[in-house]
């Protein structure tokens, strides 16, 4: 998924005004001179930190997800060896990871069970790409996103995807189950943001419209304008369709099966799966969708959340940074991922009203996974909270989780 600091709103070089190194997101409103040099991207139990054109990753190394060749887990603080190569974008991390190289090609590594790294599986049946490997046919890529068993890349005039073709997640691909070859997703020229979830993707164009494709079981690709049914369907949607009812969206973020956009008036509107209140309202207000989960395909504004600068999503949780540099989160609070004691929440550790993460100030960007979240301060400090699986948060006392943000050193 595109779970990365910078509001999950990856921006190509034409927008950012850069011509080499890491493509930075637009600076936040306010003091641009205080923009941090560190960017973070996160997976289920993995963190990658990007500074200039180098990347360091740590956490779980299942299927060689850290890109160093081995499968040894690496707790925080990370080792001195950076990810091989030089990079134009931060990695997008799921069960595998991909990033755009300084040469403008997509390179992927990790789990390749569905050809999602773009590599043909080894003759011995191996399904792991142990070190970054360039995906053929991706020269000129500007953006990349990873989802559940698939990857997508945006170019100046198109979007292509590869890997698992189920649910239409890689676009129209009749008779294809998996492919390592980039497959054209029609109608997506001029893409400014590209984000992928468990089985769907969304793209925000430079004209401000948002288009989604893939699975619609939780209404995560939105519903057609004028539809009276806000629930999802079990059809595959390989052709992108525009998300209706959005008022001039300025940024986009995607979770496992939900999505949110920051609107021109600086409010946040969300749609898709709401089983844990990750859309920002009581799930009982929504229809029952696939697997009995509540969902809503019509974007609804998150109440009580204004002056938002960026939003980032995890599996079934959401967070936002406001103009006053504070962080607010809502959805499931398992392992304290919302930044407060789960004992304060109702049944299921769910909080569908945004709550402020205590102890954080002067925050520029956030990165959110389903298990933990991190914030980068304007002074380059990094703070994380939630699950400490595989030692990813480096908690000195060996705790398995924390709802109080802790500072990560050694970056």
N, C-alpha and C positions, 0 to 999 in steps of 0.2 A: 504494500500500500504506500500512497504518498504521504507518510506520516512524518513530516519534517518541519523543523523550525523555519520560520518565514511564512507562517500562516497556511502551510500546505498549498501555497499558491506559487508554484514554480513559474518563473518568468524567463522567456528567452532573451538572448543577448540584445535583440532589437529594442526590448522594453527596458532592460537594465542599463544599457549604455556601456556595456563591457565587451571586450573583444578577445579575452583570454581568461584562463583561470576559472574559478568557480563562478557560476552565474548567480548573482545575488538577487533576492527579492527586492521590490521597491522599498526604500527606507521608510520607517514609520513616520507618521506625522509628528512633528516636534523637532527635537535636536538631532538632526541627521549625523552630526559629528560624533554622537555617542553610540553609533551603530556598532555592535560587537563584531569581532573578527571570526568568532566561532559560529558554526551552524551545526545543528544536530538533526539526525534522522533516526527513527526508532522502529524496531520490530517487536515481536511478542516478548522477547527477552534479550534483545540486542540493541546496542547503541553504536552509532557511527558519528564521530566528530570530524568536521571538515574545517580546515583553516588554510587559506590561500588555495593551493591546488593539491593538497595532500589530505588523506583520510586515514583515521585510526578507528578500528572497531573492536568491541569486546562484548562479552556475554556468552550466550549459547553458541556453540559451533556445530550444531547438528547439520549434517549434510554440507560441511565446510562453508557455513554461512559467513564466516569471517574472512574468507577469501585468501587465507594464508597457506592453503595446501593441506593442512592437517585437519583433524576433527576434535582437537583438544579445546575444551571450554576455557575462556579467558575472563576471569573476574576483573572488576575495576580495582586499581587503576590499570589502564591499558599498557601493553608492552611498548617498547620503543619502536618496533617495526611497523611502519605504515602500510596501508594497502598498496600492493604493487601498482605503479602507473601514476599518471597525473590526470586530474579530473576537472571537468567543466561544471558538473552539477553534483549535488549531494547524492549518495545512494538512496534509492527507493527500496525498502526492505519488506519482504513477506517471508515465505519459506525459502525464497531465493532473493537475490539482490541484483540491481542493475544501476548503472550510472552512465552519463555521457562523458567520454574521454576528452582530453584537451584537443585531440585531433577531430572531434565531432562525430565519433562513432559510439554506438551503444555497446557496453561491455557488461557481461553478466556472470554470476557465479552462484554456487549453492545447489539446492535441490533441482534436479532436472527430470523428475519423473514424468512430466508432461511436455518436455522439450521447451520449458519456459525460459531456459538460459540461452536458447537459440542454437544449442549444440546437438548434433546427432549423438544418441547414446552409444556408448562403447560396445563393441562386439560381444564382450563378456556380460552384457546386460547392466553395466554400471549406470547409475542414474544421478551421479553427482558431478558437477563442474567445480573443481577444487580451487581454481584460481581464476581471476577475471579473464573472460574470453570474449573477443569481439563478435557481435552478431552480424552475420553477413547481410548486406543490403541496407545497413543503417547509416551510411555516410551522410552527413548533413543533418543529423538528428539534433533537435533543440531541447527536447524534454523527454523524460522516460518515467513510467510508472509501473509498479508491480502489483499483482493481485493474486488470488488463489489459483496457482498453477498456470499463470499467464503473465505476459508483459506487453506493454504498449509504448510506442514512441511517436512523438509529434515532430513533424518537419514543417518547413515553411508553408507547404501547400497540401499536406495530407497527414493522416494518422494511420499507422499500421500496428497490428498486434500479432502475437504468436504464442504458442503453447496450447493449453486446454481449450478446445472449441465448444465445450458444452455451454448451453444457455445463450449462445450467440456472443460470448464474451470477447471473441477476437474478430467480430464482424461476420459478414456472410461467408460461409465456408462449407458449401454443400458436400456431404459425404466425408468430411474431414473430422477426425476426433482429436488429434493432436498434430501440431506442425512446428518445426523449428524455423520455418521461413516466414518473415513478416507478411501479414495478410492485410490488404487495404480495407479500412473502415470508411465507407463512402460519406461524402458531404462534410468533411471536417478540415477545411482549409482555414488558415489564419487562427490557429489555436494558441491561446495565451497561457492556459493552465490545463494540465492533464492529471487526473487522479483515478486510481483504481481501488475497488474494494474486493470482497470475497469472490464475487462472480459478476461484477458489473464495473463500468467505468463511466466517468463524466468528463467533459471538456468544456472549458469556458473560452469562447472565441473573443477576438479583439473587439467585436461589435457588442460585447456584453451579454450575448445569449449563452445559455448553458444547454448542452446536449448530452444525453445519456443512452447507454445501450447495454445489453446483456440480460441477466436475470431480473425479473420483475416480481418475484414471489412476495417480497416485502414492500412493494411499491417504490423501490429505491431509484428507479429511473423516472419517477414522476408519473403523472397521468395526463392524458390529452386535455386541453382546455375545453371546457364545456361538459366534461364527464361528470356524471352524478355519483359515480362510485369511486370513493377515495382509496379503496383497498387495492391490493396487488392482484396479479394473475400468475398463472403457472406457465405462461407462454415464453418462448425465447424471443428476444428482440435484438437481432444482429444489426438492424439499421438504427442509427441514432435518432432519437426524437427530442424535440425541444421541451425543456421543463417549463411549464406554463406558470403564470401568476407570480413571476419574480419581477420585482421593480428594480431594474438597472443593477444587477449583481456586480460587485466590484472584486470579489474573490470567491474561491470555491474550496471546500474540503470534503473528503469522502472517508467514511468509516467502513466497517465490515458490510453493513447493509443499510446505511443511512448516509445522508449528505446534508451539508449546510452551506449557505452563502452569506457573505456580508453584503448588505444592500447599500445603496447610495446614501440613505439616511442614517447609516451606521448601526442599524439593527441587524439581527441575524434571523434568517428564515431557514427552516430545516424540513426534510421530508424523508420517507422511508420507514424502516423498522423503528418502532417506539416501545418495544417490549420492556425496556428498563427506563423509560422516560428520557431517552437520549435526544428526543426532539424538543425537550424543554416544556412538556406539559403532561398531564395525567394520562397514562395509557388507556384508562377506562373510557376516555372520550373518543377513542378511535375504533374503527372496525377490526375484527379479527381477520388476519391474513394467513399466509402459509404457516404450517406447523402450529397454528393456534396463536401466533404472536400478533400483537396489536401493531398496526402500521397506518400511515397516512401519506398518500401520494401527492397531496396538495401542500405546497410549501406553507408553513405556518410560522409566524414570528414568535421567537422565544420571549415570553413576557419578562419585563423587568430588567432587560439587558440592553443598554444603550451605549453610544459612543464607543463602539467596538472597532478595533483596529485589525485584528485577525482572529481566525477560528481554526482549531485543529481537532481532529476526531480520532478516537480509538475504536475498539470493537463495538461496544455498546455504551460508550461514554463520550462526552464532548467538553471542550474547554475553549475559552476565549480570552484575549488580552484587550483591555480597554485603554483608552487614551491616557488614563492616569497611571498606566504601566502596572496595573493590578491584574491578577489572573482569577477567572471565575469558571467553575466546572459544574456539570450536571450529568445525570444518567446513573449507571450502576456505580457503587462505591466499594466493590470488592477489593480487598487489600488496601483500602484507603486511597484508591487512585484518584478520587475527587479532591484529596487534600484535607479531609477532616475525618474524625473518628466515625467509622461505620456504625457504631453503637447509637449514634445520634439520629440515624435514618430509620425509616419505616421498614416494613417487611421486605426482605430481599435486598437490604442495603441499597435502596434506591432513593435518589433525590432528583426529582424532575424540575425543581426550582434552582437556578444557578446560585451557587454559594461561593463566596470569596475564599481563595486559598490563603490562609493566615501565614504571616511571616515573609511574604514576598512583596518586593517593591522594586521599582526601577527595572522592570522586565521589558525586554525588547521582543522576544519571540518565545514560542512554545513548541514542543513536540510531544505527541500523545500516542500511546499504544493502549491496548485493552487491559494491560496489566500494570503499567506505571506511566508517569508523565514527567517531563523535564521542562525547565524554563531557563533561558539564557538572559543574564542581566546585561545592561548596557556597558558594564565594566568587565565583561567577559567571564563573570562567574557563572557556574552551572549548578542548578538546584534540581533535585529529583525526589519523587515520592511514589509510593505504591509498592509493588512486589519486588523483592530482591532476588528473584530466581537467577540461578547461576552466578550469583554475586555481582549482578549487573550494576547495582547501586553502590556496591562497595561498603555496605554498612559494617562499621568496625566491630560491633558487638555480635555480628553473625545473625542478626534478626532476619526473619523471613519477609517482613514488610514494615513500612512506616507510613503513617498518614501525615507526618510532619516533614516538610521539605528539608533535605540534607544537602550540603554542598559537596560536589564532586571535585576532587583536586587532581593534579597531574595532567591537565589537558593543555 
